[in-house]
Amino acid sequence: MLLFTLLLVLAACNSSALEVSVIEQPVYEKGEYGVITFEVLEGGQPVTGLEISALFEMNRMDHGHIEAVFTDIGDGVYTGEAAFAMSGEWMASVTASEGGNDIWTETVIFEVGEGNEH
């Protein structure tokens, strides 16, 4: 009975299969914030009303961590800004919360593009 209960709890914990993807990649420009936009889906359908935050770090170099909070602009789209240290491959640990409780975290790898030099 205990094993059945444990399996039921584990199945319930994994029932929320959110998917996140970068739909607008940021561009690096020295001293500027880059805009990054995520799309959040569940079963192929947009998910709105979440509190989305991310912790960014460069994938192959140490430039520290950058935190950002995202704004729900509707239709499963969330946008935010971060001051990326340079262009290249970055990782985002994206966390979704509801009512202050973390419900899901996923790591996304993306590219920060090179902007115009001023």
N, CA, C and O atoms as CSV, one atom per row, in Angstrom:
chain,resi,resn,atom,element,x,y,z
A,1,MET,N,N,0.822,-1.198,0.000
A,1,MET,CA,C,0.000,0.000,0.000
A,1,MET,C,C,0.867,1.264,0.000
A,1,MET,O,O,0.572,2.229,-0.704
A,2,LEU,N,N,1.940,1.243,0.800
A,2,LEU,CA,C,2.841,2.390,0.854
A,2,LEU,C,C,3.492,2.636,-0.503
A,2,LEU,O,O,3.619,3.784,-0.929
A,3,LEU,N,N,3.907,1.569,-1.184
A,3,LEU,CA,C,4.529,1.698,-2.505
A,3,LEU,C,C,3.535,2.297,-3.498
A,3,LEU,O,O,3.905,3.173,-4.279
A,4,PHE,N,N,2.281,1.842,-3.484
A,4,PHE,CA,C,1.251,2.386,-4.369
A,4,PHE,C,C,1.047,3.876,-4.129
A,4,PHE,O,O,0.939,4.651,-5.079
A,5,THR,N,N,0.994,4.279,-2.858
A,5,THR,CA,C,0.815,5.692,-2.509
A,5,THR,C,C,1.992,6.519,-3.005
A,5,THR,O,O,1.802,7.614,-3.534
A,6,LEU,N,N,3.208,6.002,-2.838
A,6,LEU,CA,C,4.407,6.703,-3.296
A,6,LEU,C,C,4.382,6.877,-4.808
A,6,LEU,O,O,4.690,7.956,-5.314
A,7,LEU,N,N,4.018,5.825,-5.532
A,7,LEU,CA,C,3.942,5.917,-6.990
A,7,LEU,C,C,2.882,6.919,-7.433
A,7,LEU,O,O,3.091,7.662,-8.392
A,8,LEU,N,N,1.755,6.943,-6.745
A,8,LEU,CA,C,0.693,7.894,-7.060
A,8,LEU,C,C,1.154,9.331,-6.844
A,8,LEU,O,O,0.861,10.199,-7.667
A,9,VAL,N,N,1.864,9.597,-5.758
A,9,VAL,CA,C,2.396,10.925,-5.474
A,9,VAL,C,C,3.413,11.320,-6.531
A,9,VAL,O,O,3.390,12.455,-7.008
A,10,LEU,N,N,4.311,10.407,-6.910
A,10,LEU,CA,C,5.315,10.713,-7.934
A,10,LEU,C,C,4.649,10.999,-9.275
A,10,LEU,O,O,5.074,11.908,-9.988
A,11,ALA,N,N,3.631,10.255,-9.625
A,11,ALA,CA,C,2.914,10.490,-10.882
A,11,ALA,C,C,2.249,11.858,-10.875
A,11,ALA,O,O,2.264,12.555,-11.889
A,12,ALA,N,N,1.671,12.248,-9.759
A,12,ALA,CA,C,1.023,13.563,-9.650
A,12,ALA,C,C,2.040,14.681,-9.768
A,12,ALA,O,O,1.752,15.718,-10.365
A,13,CYS,N,N,3.235,14.486,-9.202
A,13,CYS,CA,C,4.270,15.519,-9.257
A,13,CYS,C,C,4.767,15.735,-10.675
A,13,CYS,O,O,5.177,16.844,-11.018
A,14,ASN,N,N,4.743,14.703,-11.509
A,14,ASN,CA,C,5.251,14.812,-12.864
A,14,ASN,C,C,4.154,15.098,-13.885
A,14,ASN,O,O,4.420,15.088,-15.087
A,15,SER,N,N,2.919,15.356,-13.428
A,15,SER,CA,C,1.820,15.547,-14.360
A,15,SER,C,C,1.877,16.903,-15.067
A,15,SER,O,O,1.291,17.053,-16.139
A,16,SER,N,N,2.556,17.874,-14.502
A,16,SER,CA,C,2.664,19.195,-15.109
A,16,SER,C,C,3.893,19.239,-16.006
A,16,SER,O,O,4.994,19.542,-15.544
A,17,ALA,N,N,3.708,18.939,-17.279
A,17,ALA,CA,C,4.822,18.898,-18.224
A,17,ALA,C,C,4.872,20.198,-19.011
A,17,ALA,O,O,4.481,20.237,-20.178
A,18,LEU,N,N,5.344,21.244,-18.387
A,18,LEU,CA,C,5.480,22.520,-19.081
A,18,LEU,C,C,6.679,22.454,-20.013
A,18,LEU,O,O,7.671,21.782,-19.730
A,19,GLU,N,N,6.570,23.160,-21.120
A,19,GLU,CA,C,7.665,23.255,-22.083
A,19,GLU,C,C,7.979,24.730,-22.277
A,19,GLU,O,O,7.075,25.550,-22.436
A,20,VAL,N,N,9.267,25.062,-22.262
A,20,VAL,CA,C,9.657,26.454,-22.478
A,20,VAL,C,C,10.608,26.520,-23.664
A,20,VAL,O,O,11.458,25.648,-23.846
A,21,SER,N,N,10.452,27.565,-24.466
A,21,SER,CA,C,11.364,27.792,-25.577
A,21,SER,C,C,11.612,29.285,-25.716
A,21,SER,O,O,10.767,30.108,-25.363
A,22,VAL,N,N,12.781,29.616,-26.233
A,22,VAL,CA,C,13.136,31.012,-26.479
A,22,VAL,C,C,12.574,31.389,-27.843
A,22,VAL,O,O,12.913,30.770,-28.851
A,23,ILE,N,N,11.711,32.409,-27.874
A,23,ILE,CA,C,11.143,32.836,-29.160
A,23,ILE,C,C,11.694,34.188,-29.614
A,23,ILE,O,O,11.508,34.581,-30.766
A,24,GLU,N,N,12.372,34.901,-28.708
A,24,GLU,CA,C,13.104,36.114,-29.092
A,24,GLU,C,C,14.415,36.089,-28.335
A,24,GLU,O,O,14.452,36.245,-27.115
A,25,GLN,N,N,15.503,35.887,-29.089
A,25,GLN,CA,C,16.807,35.802,-28.450
A,25,GLN,C,C,17.379,37.200,-28.223
A,25,GLN,O,O,17.204,38.101,-29.043
A,26,PRO,N,N,18.061,37.359,-27.100
A,26,PRO,CA,C,18.645,38.669,-26.809
A,26,PRO,C,C,19.860,38.958,-27.678
A,26,PRO,O,O,20.467,38.061,-28.263
A,27,VAL,N,N,20.190,40.239,-27.741
A,27,VAL,CA,C,21.366,40.698,-28.469
A,27,VAL,C,C,22.258,41.431,-27.474
A,27,VAL,O,O,21.783,42.255,-26.693
A,28,TYR,N,N,23.565,41.125,-27.508
A,28,TYR,CA,C,24.512,41.795,-26.623
A,28,TYR,C,C,24.929,43.130,-27.217
A,28,TYR,O,O,25.375,43.209,-28.361
A,29,GLU,N,N,24.773,44.182,-26.412
A,29,GLU,CA,C,25.332,45.489,-26.710
A,29,GLU,C,C,25.876,46.009,-25.398
A,29,GLU,O,O,25.153,46.073,-24.404
A,30,LYS,N,N,27.137,46.378,-25.387
A,30,LYS,CA,C,27.819,46.786,-24.165
A,30,LYS,C,C,27.028,47.855,-23.410
A,30,LYS,O,O,26.638,48.878,-23.973
A,31,GLY,N,N,26.802,47.589,-22.121
A,31,GLY,CA,C,26.103,48.536,-21.261
A,31,GLY,C,C,24.588,48.561,-21.421
A,31,GLY,O,O,23.914,49.374,-20.788
A,32,GLU,N,N,24.047,47.686,-22.252
A,32,GLU,CA,C,22.605,47.664,-22.513
A,32,GLU,C,C,21.979,46.367,-21.992
A,32,GLU,O,O,22.666,45.361,-21.815
A,33,TYR,N,N,20.685,46.406,-21.753
A,33,TYR,CA,C,19.938,45.204,-21.393
A,33,TYR,C,C,19.433,44.541,-22.665
A,33,TYR,O,O,18.958,45.215,-23.579
A,34,GLY,N,N,19.537,43.223,-22.718
A,34,GLY,CA,C,19.007,42.467,-23.845
A,34,GLY,C,C,17.636,41.916,-23.494
A,34,GLY,O,O,17.421,41.427,-22.385
A,35,VAL,N,N,16.711,41.995,-24.438
A,35,VAL,CA,C,15.357,41.471,-24.242
A,35,VAL,C,C,15.353,39.999,-24.633
A,35,VAL,O,O,15.859,39.624,-25.691
A,36,ILE,N,N,14.773,39.169,-23.764
A,36,ILE,CA,C,14.614,37.748,-24.060
A,36,ILE,C,C,13.151,37.385,-23.838
A,36,ILE,O,O,12.530,37.822,-22.869
A,37,THR,N,N,12.614,36.584,-24.743
A,37,THR,CA,C,11.205,36.218,-24.670
A,37,THR,C,C,11.064,34.698,-24.718
A,37,THR,O,O,11.598,34.031,-25.603
A,38,PHE,N,N,10.326,34.174,-23.737
A,38,PHE,CA,C,10.041,32.744,-23.653
A,38,PHE,C,C,8.588,32.485,-24.030
A,38,PHE,O,O,7.724,33.343,-23.846
A,39,GLU,N,N,8.332,31.296,-24.556
A,39,GLU,CA,C,6.972,30.799,-24.725
A,39,GLU,C,C,6.832,29.588,-23.817
A,39,GLU,O,O,7.698,28.712,-23.812
A,40,VAL,N,N,5.754,29.531,-23.053
A,40,VAL,CA,C,5.493,28.423,-22.136
A,40,VAL,C,C,4.225,27.705,-22.589
A,40,VAL,O,O,3.157,28.302,-22.721
A,41,LEU,N,N,4.381,26.396,-22.824
A,41,LEU,CA,C,3.265,25.568,-23.283
A,41,LEU,C,C,3.082,24.374,-22.359
A,41,LEU,O,O,4.021,23.928,-21.699
A,42,GLU,N,N,1.869,23.871,-22.325
A,42,GLU,CA,C,1.572,22.611,-21.648
A,42,GLU,C,C,0.677,21.814,-22.583
A,42,GLU,O,O,-0.441,22.229,-22.891
A,43,GLY,N,N,1.174,20.671,-23.031
A,43,GLY,CA,C,0.416,19.880,-23.997
A,43,GLY,C,C,0.177,20.625,-25.292
A,43,GLY,O,O,-0.848,20.428,-25.944
A,44,GLY,N,N,1.123,21.488,-25.676
A,44,GLY,CA,C,1.000,22.260,-26.905
A,44,GLY,C,C,0.143,23.509,-26.794
A,44,GLY,O,O,0.004,24.248,-27.768
A,45,GLN,N,N,-0.435,23.759,-25.620
A,45,GLN,CA,C,-1.300,24.926,-25.419
A,45,GLN,C,C,-0.587,25.988,-24.580
A,45,GLN,O,O,0.130,25.644,-23.640
A,46,PRO,N,N,-0.770,27.273,-24.901
A,46,PRO,CA,C,-0.125,28.344,-24.135
A,46,PRO,C,C,-0.593,28.360,-22.681
A,46,PRO,O,O,-1.761,28.110,-22.385
A,47,VAL,N,N,0.349,28.660,-21.779
A,47,VAL,CA,C,0.047,28.751,-20.350
A,47,VAL,C,C,0.266,30.191,-19.908
A,47,VAL,O,O,1.361,30.730,-20.063
A,48,THR,N,N,-0.769,30.811,-19.361
A,48,THR,CA,C,-0.666,32.188,-18.884
A,48,THR,C,C,-0.841,32.224,-17.372
A,48,THR,O,O,-1.226,31.231,-16.755
A,49,GLY,N,N,-0.554,33.373,-16.789
A,49,GLY,CA,C,-0.787,33.580,-15.371
A,49,GLY,C,C,0.285,33.036,-14.458
A,49,GLY,O,O,0.088,32.980,-13.244
A,50,LEU,N,N,1.422,32.632,-15.013
A,50,LEU,CA,C,2.522,32.125,-14.189
A,50,LEU,C,C,3.445,33.263,-13.788
A,50,LEU,O,O,3.476,34.310,-14.434
A,51,GLU,N,N,4.184,33.049,-12.733
A,51,GLU,CA,C,5.275,33.941,-12.347
A,51,GLU,C,C,6.541,33.263,-12.852
A,51,GLU,O,O,6.913,32.194,-12.368
A,52,ILE,N,N,7.197,33.880,-13.819
A,52,ILE,CA,C,8.383,33.286,-14.437
A,52,ILE,C,C,9.617,34.083,-14.033
A,52,ILE,O,O,9.634,35.312,-14.099
A,53,SER,N,N,10.649,33.356,-13.612
A,53,SER,CA,C,11.942,33.970,-13.321
A,53,SER,C,C,13.018,33.091,-13.932
A,53,SER,O,O,12.775,31.923,-14.237
A,54,ALA,N,N,14.206,33.648,-14.111
A,54,ALA,CA,C,15.301,32.877,-14.688
A,54,ALA,C,C,16.618,33.305,-14.069
A,54,ALA,O,O,16.810,34.459,-13.685
A,55,LEU,N,N,17.512,32.338,-13.986
A,55,LEU,CA,C,18.878,32.567,-13.547
A,55,LEU,C,C,19.762,32.208,-14.736
A,55,LEU,O,O,19.816,31.052,-15.157
A,56,PHE,N,N,20.459,33.218,-15.276
A,56,PHE,CA,C,21.282,33.035,-16.466
A,56,PHE,C,C,22.745,32.863,-16.086
A,56,PHE,O,O,23.231,33.485,-15.141
A,57,GLU,N,N,23.442,32.007,-16.839
A,57,GLU,CA,C,24.887,31.910,-16.737
A,57,GLU,C,C,25.436,31.475,-18.083
A,57,GLU,O,O,24.768,30.774,-18.844
A,58,MET,N,N,26.662,31.898,-18.368
A,58,MET,CA,C,27.269,31.530,-19.633
A,58,MET,C,C,27.606,30.053,-19.598
A,58,MET,O,O,28.040,29.530,-18.571
A,59,ASN,N,N,27.407,29.385,-20.717
A,59,ASN,CA,C,27.553,27.940,-20.772
A,59,ASN,C,C,29.001,27.473,-20.631
A,59,ASN,O,O,29.247,26.462,-19.974
A,60,ARG,N,N,29.962,28.171,-21.224
A,60,ARG,CA,C,31.344,27.691,-21.236
A,60,ARG,C,C,32.337,28.636,-20.566
A,60,ARG,O,O,33.537,28.360,-20.554
A,61,MET,N,N,31.860,29.728,-20.018
A,61,MET,CA,C,32.732,30.701,-19.356
A,61,MET,C,C,32.050,31.161,-18.076
A,61,MET,O,O,30.830,31.065,-17.939
A,62,ASP,N,N,32.849,31.660,-17.145
A,62,ASP,CA,C,32.280,32.133,-15.884
A,62,ASP,C,C,32.134,33.651,-15.912
A,62,ASP,O,O,33.109,34.390,-15.776
A,63,HIS,N,N,30.908,34.091,-16.090
A,63,HIS,CA,C,30.589,35.523,-16.012
A,63,HIS,C,C,29.586,35.772,-14.893
A,63,HIS,O,O,28.862,36.767,-14.897
A,64,GLY,N,N,29.557,34.841,-13.929
A,64,GLY,CA,C,28.636,34.981,-12.815
A,64,GLY,C,C,27.215,34.646,-13.223
A,64,GLY,O,O,26.975,34.096,-14.298
A,65,HIS,N,N,26.278,34.984,-12.354
A,65,HIS,CA,C,24.862,34.708,-12.580
A,65,HIS,C,C,24.091,36.007,-12.738
A,65,HIS,O,O,24.406,37.014,-12.104
A,66,ILE,N,N,23.093,35.971,-13.580
A,66,ILE,CA,C,22.218,37.119,-13.805
A,66,ILE,C,C,20.787,36.656,-13.542
A,66,ILE,O,O,20.347,35.643,-14.086
A,67,GLU,N,N,20.072,37.392,-12.718
A,67,GLU,CA,C,18.682,37.047,-12.422
A,67,GLU,C,C,17.740,37.980,-13.165
A,67,GLU,O,O,18.032,39.160,-13.357
A,68,ALA,N,N,16.603,37.430,-13.581
A,68,ALA,CA,C,15.595,38.244,-14.259
A,68,ALA,C,C,14.200,37.737,-13.913
A,68,ALA,O,O,13.989,36.542,-13.705
A,69,VAL,N,N,13.266,38.659,-13.858
A,69,VAL,CA,C,11.853,38.345,-13.660
A,69,VAL,C,C,11.142,38.703,-14.960
A,69,VAL,O,O,11.445,39.719,-15.585
A,70,PHE,N,N,10.195,37.860,-15.357
A,70,PHE,CA,C,9.533,38.018,-16.642
A,70,PHE,C,C,8.100,38.488,-16.482
A,70,PHE,O,O,7.450,38.222,-15.471
A,71,THR,N,N,7.619,39.191,-17.495
A,71,THR,CA,C,6.261,39.718,-17.523
A,71,THR,C,C,5.414,38.863,-18.452
A,71,THR,O,O,5.809,38.585,-19.584
A,72,ASP,N,N,4.258,38.451,-17.973
A,72,ASP,CA,C,3.300,37.695,-18.772
A,72,ASP,C,C,2.617,38.676,-19.721
A,72,ASP,O,O,1.883,39.557,-19.275
A,73,ILE,N,N,2.856,38.528,-21.037
A,73,ILE,CA,C,2.225,39.430,-21.998
A,73,ILE,C,C,1.079,38.734,-22.742
A,73,ILE,O,O,0.557,39.254,-23.728
A,74,GLY,N,N,0.699,37.548,-22.248
A,74,GLY,CA,C,-0.443,36.838,-22.801
A,74,GLY,C,C,-0.072,35.766,-23.796
A,74,GLY,O,O,1.020,35.778,-24.365
A,75,ASP,N,N,-0.980,34.844,-24.003
A,75,ASP,CA,C,-0.848,33.775,-24.984
A,75,ASP,C,C,0.378,32.894,-24.735
A,75,ASP,O,O,0.966,32.366,-25.679
A,76,GLY,N,N,0.765,32.734,-23.452
A,76,GLY,CA,C,1.900,31.889,-23.098
A,76,GLY,C,C,3.253,32.532,-23.325
A,76,GLY,O,O,4.277,31.851,-23.272
A,77,VAL,N,N,3.277,33.841,-23.580
A,77,VAL,CA,C,4.522,34.553,-23.880
A,77,VAL,C,C,4.924,35.401,-22.678
A,77,VAL,O,O,4.113,36.128,-22.106
A,78,TYR,N,N,6.203,35.288,-22.313
A,78,TYR,CA,C,6.767,36.000,-21.160
A,78,TYR,C,C,8.042,36.697,-21.624
A,78,TYR,O,O,8.877,36.092,-22.296
A,79,THR,N,N,8.188,37.969,-21.262
A,79,THR,CA,C,9.348,38.729,-21.708
A,79,THR,C,C,10.072,39.355,-20.522
A,79,THR,O,O,9.462,39.711,-19.514
A,80,GLY,N,N,11.389,39.478,-20.669
A,80,GLY,CA,C,12.203,40.071,-19.617
A,80,GLY,C,C,13.491,40.630,-20.196
A,80,GLY,O,O,13.757,40.515,-21.392
A,81,GLU,N,N,14.280,41.234,-19.328
A,81,GLU,CA,C,15.542,41.843,-19.747
A,81,GLU,C,C,16.664,41.398,-18.826
A,81,GLU,O,O,16.455,41.144,-17.640
A,82,ALA,N,N,17.867,41.308,-19.402
A,82,ALA,CA,C,19.047,40.978,-18.609
A,82,ALA,C,C,20.261,41.648,-19.237
A,82,ALA,O,O,20.321,41.833,-20.453
A,83,ALA,N,N,21.222,42.007,-18.402
A,83,ALA,CA,C,22.462,42.619,-18.875
A,83,ALA,C,C,23.491,41.510,-19.099
A,83,ALA,O,O,24.282,41.200,-18.209
A,84,PHE,N,N,23.474,40.924,-20.282
A,84,PHE,CA,C,24.407,39.849,-20.607
A,84,PHE,C,C,25.809,40.413,-20.779
A,84,PHE,O,O,25.983,41.501,-21.329
A,85,ALA,N,N,26.815,39.669,-20.307
A,85,ALA,CA,C,28.200,40.137,-20.323
A,85,ALA,C,C,28.835,40.074,-21.707
A,85,ALA,O,O,29.778,40.811,-21.995
A,86,MET,N,N,28.319,39.198,-22.559
A,86,MET,CA,C,28.855,39.072,-23.911
A,86,MET,C,C,27.941,38.186,-24.742
A,86,MET,O,O,27.036,37.543,-24.209
A,87,SER,N,N,28.178,38.152,-26.042
A,87,SER,CA,C,27.418,37.257,-26.905
A,87,SER,C,C,27.949,35.837,-26.728
A,87,SER,O,O,29.023,35.632,-26.162
A,88,GLY,N,N,27.187,34.860,-27.217
A,88,GLY,CA,C,27.612,33.468,-27.132
A,88,GLY,C,C,26.521,32.594,-26.545
A,88,GLY,O,O,25.364,33.000,-26.426
A,89,GLU,N,N,26.922,31.372,-26.177
A,89,GLU,CA,C,25.966,30.402,-25.661
A,89,GLU,C,C,25.748,30.592,-24.159
A,89,GLU,O,O,26.700,30.618,-23.379
A,90,TRP,N,N,24.485,30.724,-23.774
A,90,TRP,CA,C,24.091,30.926,-22.380
A,90,TRP,C,C,23.088,29.858,-21.973
A,90,TRP,O,O,22.443,29.237,-22.818
A,91,MET,N,N,22.965,29.651,-20.659
A,91,MET,CA,C,21.963,28.753,-20.088
A,91,MET,C,C,21.042,29.569,-19.204
A,91,MET,O,O,21.469,30.513,-18.539
A,92,ALA,N,N,19.776,29.194,-19.206
A,92,ALA,CA,C,18.803,29.811,-18.308
A,92,ALA,C,C,18.130,28.709,-17.507
A,92,ALA,O,O,17.594,27.754,-18.070
A,93,SER,N,N,18.162,28.850,-16.208
A,93,SER,CA,C,17.371,27.974,-15.346
A,93,SER,C,C,16.060,28.711,-15.118
A,93,SER,O,O,15.989,29.646,-14.320
A,94,VAL,N,N,15.017,28.279,-15.832
A,94,VAL,CA,C,13.732,28.971,-15.838
A,94,VAL,C,C,12.810,28.317,-14.807
A,94,VAL,O,O,12.620,27.100,-14.810
A,95,THR,N,N,12.241,29.143,-13.926
A,95,THR,CA,C,11.345,28.638,-12.885
A,95,THR,C,C,9.973,29.267,-13.052
A,95,THR,O,O,9.840,30.480,-13.219
A,96,ALA,N,N,8.959,28.419,-13.004
A,96,ALA,CA,C,7.569,28.875,-13.036
A,96,ALA,C,C,6.983,28.703,-11.644
A,96,ALA,O,O,7.182,27.676,-10.996
A,97,SER,N,N,6.256,29.722,-11.190
A,97,SER,CA,C,5.616,29.683,-9.877
A,97,SER,C,C,4.156,30.082,-10.012
A,97,SER,O,O,3.763,30.793,-10.937
A,98,GLU,N,N,3.365,29.599,-9.056
A,98,GLU,CA,C,1.973,30.013,-8.925
A,98,GLU,C,C,1.736,30.316,-7.458
A,98,GLU,O,O,1.983,29.471,-6.598
A,99,GLY,N,N,1.257,31.520,-7.168
A,99,GLY,CA,C,0.997,31.902,-5.782
A,99,GLY,C,C,2.231,31.842,-4.902
A,99,GLY,O,O,2.131,31.562,-3.707
A,100,GLY,N,N,3.396,32.102,-5.483
A,100,GLY,CA,C,4.638,32.090,-4.718
A,100,GLY,C,C,5.249,30.714,-4.530
A,100,GLY,O,O,6.305,30.596,-3.907
A,101,ASN,N,N,4.611,29.663,-5.055
A,101,ASN,CA,C,5.134,28.301,-4.934
A,101,ASN,C,C,5.720,27.844,-6.264
A,101,ASN,O,O,5.032,27.845,-7.285
A,102,ASP,N,N,7.000,27.450,-6.248
A,102,ASP,CA,C,7.640,26.936,-7.462
A,102,ASP,C,C,6.954,25.642,-7.879
A,102,ASP,O,O,6.797,24.723,-7.076
A,103,ILE,N,N,6.543,25.582,-9.154
A,103,ILE,CA,C,5.872,24.384,-9.639
A,103,ILE,C,C,6.674,23.648,-10.698
A,103,ILE,O,O,6.359,22.507,-11.037
A,104,TRP,N,N,7.733,24.309,-11.233
A,104,TRP,CA,C,8.449,23.694,-12.342
A,104,TRP,C,C,9.724,24.476,-12.625
A,104,TRP,O,O,9.741,25.702,-12.517
A,105,THR,N,N,10.790,23.771,-12.986
A,105,THR,CA,C,12.048,24.396,-13.396
A,105,THR,C,C,12.616,23.624,-14.573
A,105,THR,O,O,12.583,22.394,-14.596
A,106,GLU,N,N,13.137,24.354,-15.548
A,106,GLU,CA,C,13.763,23.727,-16.712
A,106,GLU,C,C,14.965,24.553,-17.133
A,106,GLU,O,O,14.959,25.778,-17.015
A,107,THR,N,N,15.997,23.878,-17.625
A,107,THR,CA,C,17.178,24.565,-18.147
A,107,THR,C,C,17.054,24.670,-19.660
A,107,THR,O,O,16.759,23.689,-20.343
A,108,VAL,N,N,17.283,25.870,-20.168
A,108,VAL,CA,C,17.195,26.152,-21.602
A,108,VAL,C,C,18.537,26.722,-22.044
A,108,VAL,O,O,19.088,27.605,-21.385
A,109,ILE,N,N,19.059,26.224,-23.147
A,109,ILE,CA,C,20.302,26.750,-23.723
A,109,ILE,C,C,19.924,27.585,-24.944
A,109,ILE,O,O,19.102,27.175,-25.764
A,110,PHE,N,N,20.538,28.765,-25.048
A,110,PHE,CA,C,20.202,29.677,-26.141
A,110,PHE,C,C,21.425,30.530,-26.477
A,110,PHE,O,O,22.416,30.528,-25.746
A,111,GLU,N,N,21.344,31.247,-27.575
A,111,GLU,CA,C,22.421,32.126,-28.028
A,111,GLU,C,C,22.064,33.578,-27.774
A,111,GLU,O,O,20.933,34.002,-28.014
A,112,VAL,N,N,23.030,34.333,-27.289
A,112,VAL,CA,C,22.929,35.789,-27.232
A,112,VAL,C,C,23.681,36.295,-28.453
A,112,VAL,O,O,24.876,36.041,-28.606
A,113,GLY,N,N,22.982,37.009,-29.316
A,113,GLY,CA,C,23.580,37.489,-30.552
A,113,GLY,C,C,24.483,38.700,-30.341
A,113,GLY,O,O,24.465,39.340,-29.290
A,114,GLU,N,N,25.261,38.988,-31.354
A,114,GLU,CA,C,26.171,40.136,-31.319
A,114,GLU,C,C,25.448,41.361,-31.858
A,114,GLU,O,O,24.916,41.337,-32.968
A,115,GLY,N,N,25.429,42.426,-31.073
A,115,GLY,CA,C,24.764,43.663,-31.493
A,115,GLY,C,C,25.729,44.569,-32.230
A,115,GLY,O,O,26.870,44.200,-32.505
A,116,ASN,N,N,25.258,45.736,-32.537
A,116,ASN,CA,C,26.103,46.745,-33.197
A,116,ASN,C,C,27.030,47.374,-32.183
A,116,ASN,O,O,26.608,47.712,-31.077
A,117,GLU,N,N,28.269,47.531,-32.541
A,117,GLU,CA,C,29.227,48.211,-31.667
A,117,GLU,C,C,29.064,49.718,-31.826
A,117,GLU,O,O,28.950,50.225,-32.942
A,118,HIS,N,N,29.055,50.420,-30.715
A,118,HIS,CA,C,28.899,51.878,-30.760
A,118,HIS,C,C,30.235,52.536,-30.611
A,118,HIS,O,O,30.323,53.764,-30.622
